[in-house]
Structure formats: structure tokens, C-alpha cells
């Protein structure tokens, strides 16, 4: 009887994880904290919406916060693993007027930080052999394909107090990370890193910040 109950428990857990993995991270409630501009900290289940720059907190009720009144929020991503942190930073998207929007901070140093914003895109590649775990977790430029959609990313570099979007072109990467072209090229070749993948860009930027410390 105990074995049957244990097996049933594992089966239920597997079904729960399977269901969660068929959702994008922004569609799932994550345990985390929201830090507001007035110094308050709110903990509970978090769901974020980067398109509308809002984050919701589920505790006794569901409260919605905007990028205007949030300094940052963070949570542990149980599906793909790791703590993720999003800061509200002023940025001009469609006009000359900068407004606060949420950016995920992938890595940061004294001189430069790598930021990103995820979005759901139509996947023209089809399933392409990606399983449900796919390669979202810190590695690919895109995540797993789900029902003809995929998780994609736009990357930005924050330096000298200014946020610049990365074009995803190799030549522009070296312009964003000046002064160490040979070392970075060797680092990329040695570790087989690409210039347009999330995890690889994280490693390259972290290495660049290390070089600047020397």
C-alpha cells in the first residue's frame, strides 16, 4: 500500500512538473520578493509580465505592481533553476522619453552589466528536436518550442549609466566590449561560445568584467 501511495505521489509530481514545463516562465507563479521604491519588501508567489512591465504578488490576495513603483523583484525559477533578478530601469523604447521598464540582470561588474528582456515569439523552426526542457536554462538564444511558440531574448548592455541594445552581431559585440578583442576572441574559441546565446553572452561579459579588474 505504501509503495502504491509513493508511486502515486511521484506520478503526481511528474505530471505537475510536466505541466509547468509546458508553460513559459512568465506564465508560472514563482516564490520570491518584490522591493518597492518606498523601501517595502513583499514576499509571496510572483508572476511577471514584461510586455506590460508589471509584476503580480499572490499572498492573501493578488496585488499588481508596475515598474514605476518597484525597484526590483527576484525569485527562484523552479522549472529551469536559479535565482532570477529584475530591475526597474529608465529606458526609451519608442520615443525620446525614458520610462521605467523591467530588465533581467544576467551578470554585472563595476563597469558593465548584461541585461535582457524575454518575449514569446512565433517559432518558424518547428520543434527542431528541442524537448520540453529544451535549452532555455542559461544556454540558448531561444528556449524550448511550445505549440509553435518559443521564448526569445533581447539583450542590452548597461555601461556609463546608459542602456544600449545589442544587435546580436559579432562585430557589435566587440564594440560593446572594447579593449580586449584578442583575449575575448581566444576565450570564445577555447570555450566554443557563440555571440548570440544567453548563457554564452553571460560568460563572455563576466570574463570581460574580470579582464577590466586586472
N, CA, C and O of each residue as an XYZ file, in Angstrom:
856
protein
N       0.823     -1.201      0.000
C       0.000      0.000      0.000
C       0.868      1.267      0.000
O       0.624      2.221     -0.738
N       1.900      1.227      0.871
C       2.794      2.380      0.965
C       3.520      2.609     -0.362
O       3.697      3.745     -0.803
N       3.941      1.488     -0.995
C       4.631      1.619     -2.279
C       3.701      2.214     -3.322
O       4.120      3.030     -4.143
N       2.433      1.802     -3.291
C       1.457      2.312     -4.251
C       1.247      3.813     -4.055
O       1.167      4.569     -5.024
N       1.156      4.244     -2.771
C       0.976      5.662     -2.487
C       2.204      6.473     -2.894
O       2.087      7.583     -3.413
N       3.401      5.892     -2.647
C       4.631      6.558     -3.018
C       4.726      6.715     -4.531
O       5.118      7.766     -5.039
N       4.358      5.647     -5.243
C       4.377      5.687     -6.702
C       3.384      6.714     -7.228
O       3.667      7.440     -8.181
N       2.210      6.765     -6.589
C       1.193      7.735     -6.987
C       1.679      9.159     -6.759
O       1.419     10.056     -7.561
N       2.405      9.354     -5.626
C       2.949     10.678     -5.326
C       3.957     11.127     -6.363
O       3.929     12.274     -6.811
N       4.865     10.206     -6.754
C       5.861     10.531     -7.781
C       5.187     10.799     -9.127
O       5.616     11.667     -9.887
N       4.128     10.043     -9.408
C       3.401     10.237    -10.663
C       2.755     11.611    -10.695
O       2.805     12.303    -11.712
N       2.141     12.012     -9.569
C       1.514     13.331     -9.479
C       2.552     14.437     -9.633
O       2.319     15.426    -10.329
N       3.711     14.260     -8.973
C       4.786     15.236     -9.073
C       5.261     15.359    -10.506
O       5.509     16.459    -11.001
N       5.385     14.212    -11.171
C       5.833     14.222    -12.562
C       4.864     14.939    -13.463
O       5.268     15.684    -14.356
N       3.563     14.716    -13.230
C       2.547     15.383    -14.036
C       2.576     16.890    -13.785
O       2.436     17.681    -14.718
N       2.758     17.287    -12.515
C       2.816     18.709    -12.171
C       3.990     19.392    -12.850
O       3.838     20.465    -13.433
N       5.171     18.766    -12.774
C       6.363     19.326    -13.406
C       6.194     19.374    -14.916
O       6.584     20.346    -15.562
N       5.608     18.313    -15.477
C       5.394     18.254    -16.915
C       4.497     19.391    -17.369
O       4.743     20.017    -18.399
N       3.435     19.658    -16.579
C       2.533     20.742    -16.916
C       3.253     22.085    -16.849
O       3.092     22.927    -17.733
N       4.045     22.282    -15.800
C       4.763     23.547    -15.638
C       5.764     23.769    -16.761
O       5.961     24.896    -17.214
N       6.400     22.678    -17.211
C       7.403     22.806    -18.247
C       6.790     23.136    -19.607
O       7.499     23.541    -20.529
N       5.486     22.966    -19.731
C       4.815     23.326    -20.964
C       4.291     24.755    -20.906
O       3.491     25.164    -21.748
N       4.739     25.503    -19.922
C       4.417     26.911    -19.808
C       5.700     27.719    -19.842
O       6.764     27.236    -19.455
N       5.591     28.948    -20.307
C       6.745     29.834    -20.276
C       6.909     30.379    -18.858
O       5.933     30.435    -18.109
N       8.124     30.781    -18.474
C       8.357     31.247    -17.098
C       7.420     32.361    -16.647
O       7.040     32.411    -15.477
N       7.043     33.255    -17.557
C       6.171     34.362    -17.186
C       4.734     33.919    -16.933
O       3.926     34.706    -16.441
N       4.406     32.676    -17.260
C       3.050     32.157    -17.061
C       2.916     31.370    -15.758
O       1.841     30.862    -15.438
N       4.018     31.275    -15.013
C       4.060     30.444    -13.806
C       4.250     31.327    -12.575
O       4.947     32.340    -12.637
N       3.633     30.944    -11.458
C       3.858     31.642    -10.189
C       5.155     31.123     -9.560
O       5.352     29.914     -9.437
N       6.026     32.038     -9.170
C       7.317     31.701     -8.561
C       7.388     32.298     -7.153
O       6.853     33.378     -6.903
N       8.037     31.607     -6.260
C       8.218     32.144     -4.911
C       9.338     33.186     -4.930
O      10.457     32.904     -5.361
N       9.016     34.401     -4.452
C      10.033     35.449     -4.484
C       9.650     36.673     -3.685
O       8.741     36.630     -2.856
N      10.356     37.779     -3.943
C      10.157     39.030     -3.222
C      10.100     40.200     -4.191
O      10.738     40.193     -5.244
N       9.317     41.205     -3.808
C       9.232     42.455     -4.561
C       9.705     43.586     -3.654
O       9.236     43.716     -2.524
N      10.632     44.402     -4.147
C      11.179     45.520     -3.395
C      10.685     46.818     -4.036
O      11.012     47.109     -5.186
N       9.906     47.584     -3.299
C       9.280     48.780     -3.866
C      10.134     50.026     -3.609
O      11.063     50.014     -2.802
N       9.789     51.086     -4.315
C      10.564     52.328     -4.239
C      10.445     53.009     -2.883
O      11.279     53.846     -2.538
N       9.414     52.663     -2.106
C       9.259     53.269     -0.777
C       9.924     52.438      0.321
O       9.713     52.678      1.510
N      10.731     51.458     -0.096
C      11.505     50.689      0.876
C      10.815     49.466      1.442
O      11.371     48.805      2.318
N       9.620     49.144      0.969
C       8.897     47.972      1.458
C       9.330     46.707      0.709
O       9.748     46.761     -0.447
N       9.218     45.577      1.396
C       9.521     44.276      0.797
C       8.286     43.388      0.949
O       7.751     43.219      2.045
N       7.845     42.821     -0.187
C       6.669     41.962     -0.183
C       7.068     40.574     -0.690
O       7.672     40.437     -1.754
N       6.719     39.552      0.090
C       7.073     38.190     -0.270
C       5.851     37.350     -0.560
O       4.789     37.558      0.027
N       6.003     36.401     -1.466
C       4.907     35.507     -1.815
C       5.151     34.878     -3.170
O       6.297     34.699     -3.582
N       4.082     34.544     -3.858
C       4.181     33.998     -5.199
C       4.167     35.139     -6.211
O       3.330     36.038     -6.137
N       5.107     35.092     -7.160
C       5.286     36.184     -8.113
C       5.020     35.700     -9.533
O       5.430     34.608     -9.929
N       4.321     36.547    -10.287
C       4.171     36.325    -11.729
C       4.457     37.653    -12.421
O       3.948     38.693    -12.003
N       5.275     37.624    -13.487
C       5.688     38.872    -14.128
C       5.208     38.947    -15.576
O       4.969     37.928    -16.225
N       5.073     40.172    -16.060
C       4.641     40.448    -17.422
C       5.521     41.571    -17.959
O       5.276     42.744    -17.679
N       6.546     41.212    -18.729
C       7.486     42.211    -19.227
C       6.890     43.067    -20.336
O       7.298     44.212    -20.530
N       5.934     42.519    -21.056
C       5.316     43.295    -22.138
C       4.608     44.525    -21.577
O       4.660     45.604    -22.168
N       3.946     44.354    -20.435
C       3.230     45.460    -19.797
C       3.991     46.042    -18.609
O       3.523     46.981    -17.966
N       5.170     45.479    -18.318
C       6.028     45.948    -17.234
C       5.283     46.002    -15.895
O       5.271     47.020    -15.203
N       4.669     44.877    -15.562
C       4.016     44.735    -14.268
C       4.462     43.418    -13.633
O       4.882     42.493    -14.327
N       4.364     43.348    -12.316
C       4.639     42.121    -11.580
C       3.529     41.948    -10.557
O       3.149     42.901     -9.877
N       3.011     40.734    -10.450
C       1.926     40.444     -9.527
C       2.435     39.648     -8.339
O       3.351     38.834     -8.451
N       1.817     39.909     -7.205
C       2.152     39.206     -5.968
C       0.915     38.500     -5.451
O      -0.122     39.127     -5.230
N       1.025     37.193     -5.258
C      -0.078     36.391     -4.730
C       0.238     36.000     -3.296
O       1.144     35.208     -3.037
N      -0.525     36.571     -2.369
C      -0.393     36.207     -0.954
C      -1.796     35.899     -0.448
O      -2.354     34.861     -0.806
N      -2.376     36.754      0.361
C      -3.786     36.589      0.715
C      -4.664     36.968     -0.487
O      -5.701     36.357     -0.746
N      -4.210     37.987     -1.200
C      -4.887     38.437     -2.412
C      -3.836     38.556     -3.512
O      -2.668     38.231     -3.295
N      -4.242     39.017     -4.679
C      -3.303     39.262     -5.772
C      -3.179     40.768     -5.973
O      -4.155     41.445     -6.294
N      -1.962     41.284     -5.781
C      -1.680     42.707     -5.956
C      -0.776     42.895     -7.169
O       0.094     42.070     -7.448
N      -0.997     43.992     -7.880
C      -0.213     44.285     -9.082
C       0.659     45.515     -8.851
O       0.191     46.546     -8.367
N       1.928     45.385     -9.204
C       2.885     46.482     -9.093
C       3.416     46.807    -10.495
O       3.559     45.923    -11.340
N       3.697     48.073    -10.720
C       4.269     48.487    -12.006
C       5.747     48.804    -11.837
O       6.247     48.926    -10.718
N       6.443     48.936    -12.969
C       7.869     49.256    -12.937
C       8.125     50.633    -12.326
O       9.245     50.936    -11.914
N       7.091     51.457    -12.271
C       7.237     52.799    -11.707
C       7.411     52.762    -10.194
O       8.143     53.579     -9.635
N       6.738     51.814     -9.520
C       6.830     51.782     -8.055
C       7.606     50.590     -7.515
O       7.534     50.293     -6.323
N       8.359     49.894     -8.391
C       9.197     48.763     -7.972
C      10.657     49.064     -8.276
O      10.995     49.501     -9.376
N      11.519     48.826     -7.293
C      12.960     48.950     -7.525
C      13.473     47.702     -8.225
O      14.142     47.789     -9.255
N      13.154     46.532     -7.659
C      13.471     45.266     -8.315
C      12.656     44.147     -7.680
O      12.104     44.298     -6.590
N      12.595     43.028     -8.383
C      11.994     41.827     -7.818
C      12.865     40.640     -8.164
O      13.602     40.667     -9.150
N      12.783     39.603     -7.357
C      13.610     38.419     -7.560
C      12.822     37.184     -7.157
O      11.918     37.253     -6.325
N      13.172     36.057     -7.755
C      12.504     34.808     -7.432
C      13.393     33.641     -7.844
O      14.332     33.795     -8.626
N      13.074     32.468     -7.297
C      13.759     31.242     -7.692
C      12.922     30.551     -8.754
O      11.760     30.219     -8.518
N      13.508     30.334     -9.917
C      12.822     29.675    -11.020
C      12.933     28.169    -10.823
O      13.977     27.577    -11.097
N      11.859     27.552    -10.348
C      11.886     26.126    -10.031
C      11.878     25.250    -11.271
O      12.315     24.101    -11.221
N      11.387     25.779    -12.378
C      11.316     24.981    -13.602
C      12.699     24.825    -14.231
O      13.122     23.718    -14.567
N      13.392     25.947    -14.381
C      14.680     25.919    -15.071
C      15.867     26.092    -14.135
O      17.016     25.939    -14.550
N      15.591     26.413    -12.870
C      16.647     26.501    -11.877
C      17.300     27.872    -11.826
O      17.436     28.546    -12.847
N      17.700     28.277    -10.630
C      18.440     29.511    -10.456
C      17.590     30.685    -10.000
O      16.394     30.762    -10.282
N      18.248     31.604     -9.282
C      17.604     32.839     -8.845
C      17.669     33.850     -9.981
O      18.718     34.039    -10.596
N      16.543     34.498    -10.252
C      16.483     35.497    -11.305
C      16.095     36.832    -10.690
O      15.240     36.894     -9.806
N      16.734     37.907    -11.165
C      16.511     39.223    -10.586
C      16.218     40.226    -11.701
O      16.930     40.276    -12.704
N      15.157     41.028    -11.516
C      14.720     42.012    -12.497
C      14.716     43.393    -11.858
O      14.101     43.595    -10.811
N      15.409     44.355    -12.492
C      15.456     45.722    -12.010
C      14.601     46.626    -12.882
O      14.465     46.400    -14.084
N      14.026     47.651    -12.266
C      13.306     48.683    -12.994
C      14.299     49.786    -13.351
O      14.875     50.422    -12.468
N      14.493     50.009    -14.654
C      15.472     50.989    -15.117
C      14.843     51.882    -16.183
O      14.031     51.409    -16.977
N      15.206     53.166    -16.214
C      14.640     54.069    -17.231
C      15.207     53.763    -18.612
O      16.420     53.643    -18.785
N      14.317     53.640    -19.592
C      14.745     53.315    -20.956
C      13.727     53.860    -21.948
O      12.521     53.807    -21.710
N      14.221     54.380    -23.052
C      13.359     54.905    -24.100
C      13.127     53.824    -25.146
O      14.060     53.448    -25.857
N      11.908     53.320    -25.254
C      11.600     52.245    -26.193
C      11.136     52.771    -27.550
O      11.734     52.450    -28.577
N      10.097     53.560    -27.560
C       9.511     54.021    -28.821
C       9.529     55.532    -28.964
O       9.017     56.060    -29.951
N      10.100     56.232    -28.013
C      10.138     57.693    -28.076
C      11.412     58.178    -27.398
O      12.220     57.381    -26.920
N      11.579     59.484    -27.364
C      12.751     60.064    -26.721
C      12.596     60.137    -25.207
O      13.541     60.464    -24.489
N      11.399     59.831    -24.738
C      11.114     59.936    -23.316
C      11.353     58.590    -22.635
O      10.725     57.590    -22.982
N      12.260     58.573    -21.667
C      12.590     57.333    -20.964
C      11.589     57.075    -19.848
O      11.250     57.976    -19.081
N      11.123     55.841    -19.768
C      10.213     55.419    -18.704
C      10.763     54.159    -18.048
O      11.508     53.418    -18.690
N      10.421     53.891    -16.790
C      10.927     52.685    -16.118
C      10.334     51.415    -16.730
O       9.120     51.300    -16.894
N      11.198     50.477    -17.061
C      10.767     49.161    -17.517
C      11.643     48.112    -16.840
O      12.696     48.437    -16.291
N      11.207     46.859    -16.880
C      11.934     45.794    -16.196
C      12.971     45.150    -17.116
O      12.686     44.814    -18.266
N      14.172     44.990    -16.581
C      15.252     44.264    -17.244
C      15.745     43.166    -16.306
O      15.905     43.396    -15.107
N      15.983     41.985    -16.846
C      16.636     40.940    -16.060
C      18.135     41.164    -16.104
O      18.703     41.372    -17.177
N      18.782     41.124    -14.946
C      20.235     41.287    -14.867
C      20.871     39.903    -14.915
O      20.670     39.085    -14.018
N      21.645     39.650    -15.978
C      22.289     38.339    -16.129
C      23.643     38.294    -15.438
O      23.974     37.309    -14.779
N      24.423     39.355    -15.584
C      25.714     39.445    -14.894
C      26.118     40.910    -14.867
O      25.776     41.676    -15.767
N      26.846     41.291    -13.830
C      27.254     42.687    -13.723
C      28.628     42.800    -13.092
O      29.032     41.969    -12.279
N      29.343     43.859    -13.491
C      30.637     44.169    -12.930
C      30.679     45.644    -12.585
O      29.651     46.321    -12.594
N      31.869     46.139    -12.282
C      31.998     47.547    -11.913
C      31.727     48.460    -13.102
O      31.194     49.557    -12.930
N      32.086     48.023    -14.303
C      31.982     48.886    -15.474
C      30.809     48.560    -16.391
O      30.357     49.422    -17.145
N      30.316     47.337    -16.337
C      29.339     46.925    -17.343
C      28.441     45.819    -16.817
O      28.872     44.967    -16.041
N      27.180     45.842    -17.253
C      26.223     44.790    -16.895
C      25.525     44.296    -18.155
O      25.286     45.064    -19.086
N      25.202     43.007    -18.174
C      24.441     42.417    -19.274
C      23.005     42.241    -18.814
O      22.734     41.580    -17.811
N      22.093     42.838    -19.559
C      20.671     42.781    -19.241
C      19.927     42.053    -20.357
O      20.448     41.894    -21.461
N      18.712     41.614    -20.063
C      17.900     41.051    -21.135
C      16.423     41.209    -20.831
O      16.019     41.393    -19.683
N      15.628     41.132    -21.885
C      14.173     41.114    -21.784
C      13.686     39.957    -22.638
O      14.021     39.864    -23.819
N      12.905     39.089    -22.047
C      12.390     37.934    -22.779
C      11.046     38.258    -23.410
O      10.332     39.155    -22.963
N      10.719     37.518    -24.446
C       9.405     37.661    -25.067
C       9.066     36.352    -25.771
O       9.950     35.551    -26.073
N       7.796     36.147    -26.024
C       7.344     34.935    -26.703
C       7.221     35.240    -28.188
O       6.511     36.162    -28.589
N       7.925     34.450    -29.000
C       7.948     34.669    -30.440
C       7.373     33.464    -31.165
O       7.370     32.352    -30.637
N       6.883     33.694    -32.383
C       6.427     32.600    -33.238
C       7.637     31.808    -33.691
O       8.625     32.376    -34.155
N       7.556     30.490    -33.555
C       8.698     29.628    -33.863
C       8.559     29.045    -35.262
O       7.778     28.119    -35.481
N       9.312     29.585    -36.200
C       9.267     29.083    -37.577
C      10.121     27.840    -37.756
O      10.104     27.211    -38.814
N      10.881     27.483    -36.699
C      11.757     26.315    -36.793
C      11.013     25.012    -36.544
O      11.539     23.932    -36.812
N       9.767     25.113    -36.022
C       9.083     23.898    -35.591
C       9.711     23.421    -34.298
O      10.399     24.184    -33.620
N       9.484     22.181    -33.955
C      10.023     21.651    -32.709
C      11.527     21.540    -32.744
O      12.185     21.729    -31.721
N      12.080     21.240    -33.892
C      13.527     21.265    -34.060
C      14.298     20.389    -33.109
O      15.486     20.615    -32.882
N      13.640     19.386    -32.546
C      14.374     18.468    -31.677
C      14.506     18.940    -30.248
O      15.140     18.262    -29.439
N      13.913     20.111    -29.900
C      14.030     20.595    -28.540
C      12.957     19.961    -27.682
O      11.775     19.999    -28.021
N      13.366     19.384    -26.580
C      12.416     18.807    -25.650
C      11.808     19.903    -24.803
O      12.061     21.088    -25.019
N      11.003     19.493    -23.836
C      10.344     20.487    -23.001
C      11.344     21.254    -22.161
O      11.146     22.439    -21.891
N      12.423     20.594    -21.741
C      13.446     21.321    -21.011
C      14.283     22.134    -21.976
O      14.939     23.100    -21.587
N      14.255     21.730    -23.253
C      14.893     22.496    -24.315
C      16.274     22.940    -23.918
O      17.078     22.152    -23.421
N      16.544     24.207    -24.141
C      17.827     24.741    -23.742
C      17.683     26.108    -23.156
O      18.599     26.927    -23.240
N      16.512     26.376    -22.545
C      16.303     27.718    -22.015
C      17.352     28.060    -20.980
O      17.915     29.155    -20.989
N      17.614     27.114    -20.082
C      18.379     27.402    -18.891
C      19.753     27.949    -19.183
O      20.714     27.187    -19.294
N      19.862     29.235    -19.307
C      21.114     29.959    -19.420
C      21.889     29.653    -20.698
O      22.975     30.202    -20.885
N      21.381     28.806    -21.579
C      22.214     28.448    -22.722
C      21.822     29.075    -24.039
O      22.596     29.882    -24.554
N      20.663     28.762    -24.630
C      20.479     29.190    -25.999
C      19.935     30.596    -26.135
O      19.501     31.217    -25.165
N      19.970     31.073    -27.347
C      19.339     32.356    -27.653
C      17.841     32.199    -27.536
O      17.150     33.149    -27.167
N      17.322     31.023    -27.841
C      15.898     30.761    -27.715
C      15.682     29.572    -26.785
O      16.595     28.786    -26.536
N      14.490     29.461    -26.292
C      14.150     28.384    -25.383
C      13.383     27.293    -26.100
O      13.376     27.250    -27.331
N      12.734     26.405    -25.352
C      12.023     25.289    -25.963
C      10.821     25.753    -26.753
O      10.176     26.740    -26.399
N      10.522     25.037    -27.825
C       9.361     25.356    -28.649
C       8.120     24.753    -28.017
O       8.120     23.587    -27.622
N       7.056     25.552    -27.919
C       5.809     25.087    -27.345
C       4.659     25.550    -28.232
O       4.385     26.746    -28.338
N       4.001     24.607    -28.858
C       2.833     24.907    -29.662
C       3.101     26.015    -30.673
O       2.294     26.931    -30.831
N       4.235     25.926    -31.353
C       4.568     26.902    -32.380
C       5.095     28.215    -31.857
O       5.217     29.175    -32.618
N       5.416     28.285    -30.558
C       5.988     29.488    -29.977
C       7.270     29.138    -29.235
O       7.480     27.990    -28.844
N       8.115     30.126    -29.047
C       9.367     29.911    -28.335
C       9.684     31.132    -27.482
O       9.173     32.226    -27.718
N      10.528     30.923    -26.500
C      10.986     32.013    -25.654
C      12.233     32.623    -26.300
O      13.217     31.920    -26.531
N      12.196     33.915    -26.590
C      13.319     34.607    -27.211
C      13.766     35.750    -26.310
O      13.070     36.114    -25.362
N      14.925     36.307    -26.613
C      15.501     37.326    -25.742
C      16.061     38.491    -26.546
O      16.596     38.313    -27.641
N      15.927     39.684    -25.982
C      16.641     40.860    -26.455
C      17.659     41.214    -25.379
O      17.339     41.254    -24.191
N      18.884     41.469    -25.813
C      19.966     41.726    -24.865
C      20.380     43.189    -24.903
O      20.285     43.863    -25.929
N      20.841     43.654    -23.750
C      21.246     45.051    -23.604
C      22.508     45.101    -22.740
O      22.730     44.252    -21.877
N      23.324     46.121    -23.002
C      24.480     46.370    -22.150
C      24.279     47.698    -21.426
O      23.926     48.705    -22.039
N      24.507     47.684    -20.125
C      24.449     48.893    -19.316
C      25.875     49.316    -18.986
O      26.588     48.618    -18.264
N      26.285     50.460    -19.519
C      27.618     50.970    -19.213
C      27.578     52.494    -19.241
O      26.879     53.109    -20.047
N      28.342     53.070    -18.346
C      28.388     54.524    -18.196
C      26.997     55.113    -17.987
O      26.698     56.216    -18.445
N      26.148     54.354    -17.284
C      24.820     54.831    -16.978
C      23.848     54.817    -18.141
O      22.742     55.345    -18.026
N      24.239     54.223    -19.260
C      23.387     54.201    -20.452
C      23.118     52.760    -20.877
O      24.015     51.918    -20.860
N      21.869     52.489    -21.258
C      21.469     51.160    -21.711
C      21.456     51.136    -23.238
O      20.766     51.937    -23.869
N      22.216     50.220    -23.828
C      22.270     50.085    -25.275
C      21.857     48.672    -25.672
O      22.355     47.694    -25.114
N      20.945     48.568    -26.639
C      20.513     47.255    -27.105
C      21.590     46.631    -27.982
O      22.199     47.301    -28.816
N      21.810     45.350    -27.782
C      22.804     44.599    -28.547
C      22.149     44.077    -29.828
O      21.061     43.502    -29.783
N      22.812     44.277    -30.962
C      22.257     43.939    -32.271
C      22.319     42.454    -32.595
O      21.755     42.018    -33.599
N      22.998     41.669    -31.759
C      23.205     40.237    -31.990
C      24.179     39.974    -33.139
O      24.169     38.893    -33.728
N      25.016     40.959    -33.456
C      26.051     40.793    -34.469
C      27.410     40.751    -33.782
O      27.667     41.501    -32.839
N      28.279     39.862    -34.268
C      29.561     39.638    -33.600
C      30.412     40.900    -33.561
O      31.047     41.196    -32.549
N      30.424     41.642    -34.666
C      31.256     42.847    -34.711
C      30.794     43.876    -33.690
O      31.609     44.609    -33.129
N      29.488     43.931    -33.449
C      28.962     44.876    -32.469
C      29.252     44.433    -31.046
O      29.318     45.261    -30.137
N      29.426     43.135    -30.848
C      29.773     42.651    -29.519
C      31.111     43.216    -29.077
O      31.273     43.616    -27.925
N      32.080     43.249    -30.006
C      33.399     43.778    -29.668
C      33.362     45.292    -29.477
O      34.188     45.845    -28.751
N      32.413     45.960    -30.120
C      32.253     47.391    -29.887
C      31.657     47.648    -28.502
O      31.986     48.633    -27.842
N      30.781     46.749    -28.079
C      30.189     46.873    -26.747
C      31.206     46.526    -25.654
O      31.128     47.044    -24.540
N      32.159     45.649    -25.980
C      33.164     45.194    -25.017
C      34.553     45.572    -25.536
O      35.317     44.690    -25.930
N      34.891     46.845    -25.546
C      36.147     47.297    -26.156
C      37.372     47.044    -25.283
O      37.287     46.926    -24.061
N      38.520     46.965    -25.967
C      39.799     46.942    -25.256
C      40.418     45.585    -25.038
O      41.579     45.501    -24.639
N      39.677     44.511    -25.286
C      40.221     43.174    -25.047
C      39.843     42.213    -26.172
O      39.489     41.063    -25.914
N      39.915     42.676    -27.403
C      39.438     41.873    -28.536
C      40.131     40.517    -28.635
O      39.469     39.497    -28.822
N      41.451     40.498    -28.511
C      42.201     39.242    -28.660
C      41.875     38.265    -27.547
O      41.675     37.076    -27.799
N      41.821     38.758    -26.320
C      41.527     37.873    -25.198
C      40.117     37.301    -25.302
O      39.903     36.119    -25.034
N      39.161     38.135    -25.689
C      37.783     37.669    -25.802
C      37.631     36.672    -26.942
O      36.937     35.665    -26.802
N      38.283     36.953    -28.078
C      38.225     36.022    -29.217
C      38.781     34.664    -28.831
O      38.198     33.633    -29.168
N      39.913     34.658    -28.122
C      40.525     33.406    -27.682
C      39.623     32.694    -26.686
O      39.474     31.473    -26.749
N      39.021     33.438    -25.771
C      38.117     32.862    -24.774
C      36.914     32.218    -25.447
O      36.479     31.139    -25.046
N      36.374     32.876    -26.469
C      35.216     32.338    -27.178
C      35.572     31.073    -27.947
O      34.811     30.105    -27.939
N      36.727     31.077    -28.614
C      37.142     29.892    -29.375
C      37.443     28.724    -28.445
O      37.039     27.591    -28.709
N      38.142     29.000    -27.374
C      38.549     27.948    -26.442
C      37.335     27.281    -25.798
O      37.334     26.070    -25.576
N      36.305     28.069    -25.498
C      35.129     27.539    -24.815
C      33.938     27.306    -25.745
O      32.839     26.968    -25.305
N      34.189     27.499    -27.052
C      33.161     27.286    -28.078
C      31.895     28.076    -27.767
O      30.794     27.527    -27.735
N      32.072     29.362    -27.541
C      30.965     30.240    -27.188
C      30.462     30.994    -28.407
O      31.241     31.396    -29.271
N      29.166     31.178    -28.465
C      28.538     31.950    -29.538
C      28.233     33.359    -29.050
O      28.148     33.613    -27.848
N      28.070     34.265    -29.997
C      27.839     35.668    -29.668
C      26.357     36.005    -29.536
O      26.008     37.150    -29.249
N      25.472     35.009    -29.742
C      24.038     35.299    -29.740
C      23.236     34.356    -28.849
O      22.027     34.210    -29.027
N      23.903     33.717    -27.893
C      23.208     32.813    -26.986
C      23.299     33.338    -25.554
O      24.323     33.873    -25.129
N      22.219     33.171    -24.842
C      22.086     33.741    -23.500
C      23.225     33.355    -22.556
O      23.916     34.218    -22.013
N      23.408     32.058    -22.369
C      24.446     31.596    -21.451
C      25.844     31.970    -21.896
O      26.702     32.283    -21.072
N      26.077     31.938    -23.215
C      27.397     32.279    -23.747
C      27.689     33.764    -23.561
O      28.799     34.136    -23.181
N      26.696     34.614    -23.830
C      26.874     36.053    -23.624
C      27.142     36.371    -22.159
O      27.932     37.261    -21.841
N      26.483     35.642    -21.276
C      26.710     35.824    -19.850
C      28.170     35.534    -19.501
O      28.809     36.307    -18.786
N      28.691     34.419    -20.008
C      30.073     34.039    -19.715
C      31.071     35.028    -20.323
O      32.072     35.376    -19.697
N      30.787     35.473    -21.540
C      31.687     36.425    -22.213
C      31.725     37.750    -21.457
O      32.796     38.319    -21.248
N      30.566     38.234    -21.051
C      30.504     39.508    -20.337
C      31.166     39.408    -18.971
O      31.876     40.324    -18.556
N      30.940     38.301    -18.270
C      31.586     38.106    -16.969
C      33.108     38.066    -17.124
O      33.836     38.609    -16.293
N      33.580     37.424    -18.187
C      35.020     37.368    -18.453
C      35.566     38.755    -18.755
O      36.648     39.113    -18.287
N      34.828     39.535    -19.529
C      35.241     40.906    -19.846
C      35.378     41.736    -18.572
O      36.337     42.492    -18.415
N      34.417     41.592    -17.668
C      34.496     42.340    -16.404
C      35.699     41.913    -15.565
O      36.303     42.728    -14.868
N      36.042     40.613    -15.643
C      37.239     40.144    -14.940
C      38.497     40.776    -15.526
O      39.397     41.174    -14.787
N      38.559     40.868    -16.851
C      39.718     41.482    -17.503
C      39.885     42.927    -17.088
O      41.008     43.402    -16.916
N      38.773     43.632    -16.927
C      38.838     45.043    -16.549
C      39.263     45.260    -15.114
O      39.663     46.361    -14.737
N      39.175     44.201    -14.303
C      39.608     44.313    -12.922
C      41.110     44.191    -12.770
O      41.687     44.637    -11.778
N      41.745     43.574    -13.775
C      43.195     43.350    -13.719
C      43.967     44.604    -14.097
O      45.198     44.592    -14.103
